[in-house]
Amino acid sequence: MLRNCILFLLLNVIVTQLTWGQTPAPTRKWGEWAKWGDQGNGTYLNPVLPSDYSDLDCIRVGADYYAISSTFQFSPGVIILQSKDLVNWTICGHVVNDLNQISPEMNWDKMNRYGKGIWAGSIRYYNHKFWVYFGTPDEGYFMSTAPTPAGPWESLHAVISSKGWDDCCSFWDEDGQGYLVGTNYADGYKIHLFKLTADGRDIIKESDKVIHQSRGSEANKLYKINGFYYHFFSEVKPEGRAVMMERSKNIFGPYEEFKQLNHAEKMYNEPNQGGIVQTQNGEWYFLTHHGSGDWSGRVMSLLPITWINGWPIIGEVGADGIGHMAWSGKMPKKGLPIIEPQSSDDFNEKNLAPQWEWNYQPQANKWSLVKNPGFLRLYAFKPIEPDNLLKAGNTLTQRVFRTTANEVIIKIDISGMADGQRAGLCHFAPPRYSSLGVIRNGETSNLEFILKGLSTAGPVLKGNNLWLKSTWSLDGISQYAYSLDGKTYITFGEPYQLSWGSYRGDRIGIFNYNNKADDGHIDVDYFHYTYNKHK
């Protein structure tokens, strides 16, 4: 008996070494990742993207991986990422160019969907097309298709037009029949499965079947692997939100076999929402976000998968057969260049670069890349509420990174500003925001810092050009500064703790509005973002 136990323990050690190719990495304290992503030596460290890429889903088509992330009220909506190795990602586009296809509440003159708008969705490839389905809590489910991830994407089509739905996923079986699975959270988190019409644009209502219901059950995905239909979801357990799976030989069930795939680990913000994907060489991975949120948002991690008794266990497999967070792993594909999503912009193109997202649907005639070539021109107009950045249209944003050193510098030409206009650099995560910029009163332009709705006046600005800077580190404490020559910077305003709000991490943005009239403009010469990368 003792000999059998020893052999069993040795076998477990050997299997672990073969599976991971290295001893398990030590745990890390959340947010203190001086190193991240591709380490250039055949390994990677989580997070692979220390930035707000929430509600992920992922597929492989040929040698390329594609992932989507929720975008809430930001426009364009549903960001699409592309990778060759699941670790190094670039932005290739968005699905939704006009948020008014969803609701007028997401337009610049309403701005009434903070914490709502585009939630989790799925991306699939079928019949030589890419298919994206997603939900919004107030409007229902929508879908679109495109020949390539970069588009052009068809106009949105409403699949279900009612409140209370989230986290949907499409699936096509070998016979060509399509399905849609999704959670009706307004009805006790019941998970429904529908057949799709032949064109994939609508559900067949009479096919509706509830296949699961548990506390907080959502994050749905459907897969067919080795003859089993696997329904992936997450649910809330006493220890937190955990990833679960059920399987059946029939897509409509009954689903009588269940397995918990990972432990809910609140110290790591519960990695949960995501997608499983198989590489070309047969390995499996789970691309996920960390779900509880902080100022950096829900960052992206990549966890290895070990198949045990027909179940894809996520991360480092524990003695109980359930996975734990894995902070490192082997690169799915070695030897490729280390790259990051696009960030800096000199505004030399005729179209807006894919890293940019407006806060709500912008007013189309209030910005231009061609009016003054080489510059982004932002025209000012009245906000919905005076002196409230969160109710002012024409704010152009990017995700921030959480690294050991981050610096954003913008150069703006303020010569076209008008009386009542404010413009500059900002951070925000509703309901909090801060900004450093210019306020124009009559013929006078002053530097102005705003925090908690309170304005602090700075010196009078007499030149046409102004440089504005924000710096922060792993702690997320931002310090603004300004320069009149682009060389010497002077700090201004108190330090600002970047924050989490409305299910989003901090955003950095360029803002521009006028309390008094639709008048005035600024020209942005460049936006330069530098941060410490990887190793």
Stockholm file with secondary structure:
# STOCKHOLM 1.0

chainA/1-535         MLRNCILFLLLNVIVTQLTWGQTPAPTRKWGEWAKWGDQGNGTYLNPVLPSDYSDLDCIRVGADYYAISSTFQFSPGVIILQSKDLVNWTICGHVVNDLNQISPEMNWDKMNRYGKGIWAGSIRYYNHKFWVYFGTPDEGYFMSTAPTPAGPWESLHAVISSKGWDDCCSFWDEDGQGYLVGTNYADGYKIHLFKLTADGRDIIKESDKVIHQSRGSEANKLYKINGFYYHFFSEVKPEGRAVMMERSKNIFGPYEEFKQLNHAEKMYNEPNQGGIVQTQNGEWYFLTHHGSGDWSGRVMSLLPITWINGWPIIGEVGADGIGHMAWSGKMPKKGLPIIEPQSSDDFNEKNLAPQWEWNYQPQANKWSLVKNPGFLRLYAFKPIEPDNLLKAGNTLTQRVFRTTANEVIIKIDISGMADGQRAGLCHFAPPRYSSLGVIRNGETSNLEFILKGLSTAGPVLKGNNLWLKSTWSLDGISQYAYSLDGKTYITFGEPYQLSWGSYRGDRIGIFNYNNKADDGHIDVDYFHYTYNKHK
#=GR chainA/1-535 SS CHHHHHHHHHHHHHHHHHHHSSCCCCCCCTTCCSSCEECSSSEEESCSBCBCCCSCEEEEETTEEEEEECCBTEESEEEEEEESSSSSEEEEEEEESCGGGTCGGGBTTTCCCTTCSBCCEEEEEETTEEEEEEEETTTEEEEEEESSTTSCCCCCEEEECSSSEEEEEEEECTTSCEEEEEEEGGGTSEEEEEEECTTSSSEEEEEEEEEEECTTCEEEEEEEETTEEEEEEEEEETTEEEEEEEEESSTTCCCCEEEECBCCCGGGTCEEEEEEEECTTSCEEEEEEECSCCTTCSCEEEEEEEEETTEEEESEECTTSCEECCCEEECSSCSCCCCCCCCCBCCCSSSCCTTCEEESBCCGGGEESTTTTTSEEEECCCCSSTTCGGGCSCCEEEECBCSSCEEEEEEEECTTCCTTEEEEEEEEETTEEEEEEEEEETTEEEEEEEETTEEEEEEECCSSEEEEEEEECTTCEEEEEEESSSSCCEECSCCEECCCBTTBCCEEEEEEEESSCSCCEEEEEEEEEEECCCC
#=GC SS_cons         CHHHHHHHHHHHHHHHHHHHSSCCCCCCCTTCCSSCEECSSSEEESCSBCBCCCSCEEEEETTEEEEEECCBTEESEEEEEEESSSSSEEEEEEEESCGGGTCGGGBTTTCCCTTCSBCCEEEEEETTEEEEEEEETTTEEEEEEESSTTSCCCCCEEEECSSSEEEEEEEECTTSCEEEEEEEGGGTSEEEEEEECTTSSSEEEEEEEEEEECTTCEEEEEEEETTEEEEEEEEEETTEEEEEEEEESSTTCCCCEEEECBCCCGGGTCEEEEEEEECTTSCEEEEEEECSCCTTCSCEEEEEEEEETTEEEESEECTTSCEECCCEEECSSCSCCCCCCCCCBCCCSSSCCTTCEEESBCCGGGEESTTTTTSEEEECCCCSSTTCGGGCSCCEEEECBCSSCEEEEEEEECTTCCTTEEEEEEEEETTEEEEEEEEEETTEEEEEEEETTEEEEEEECCSSEEEEEEEECTTCEEEEEEESSSSCCEECSCCEECCCBTTBCCEEEEEEEESSCSCCEEEEEEEEEEECCCC
//
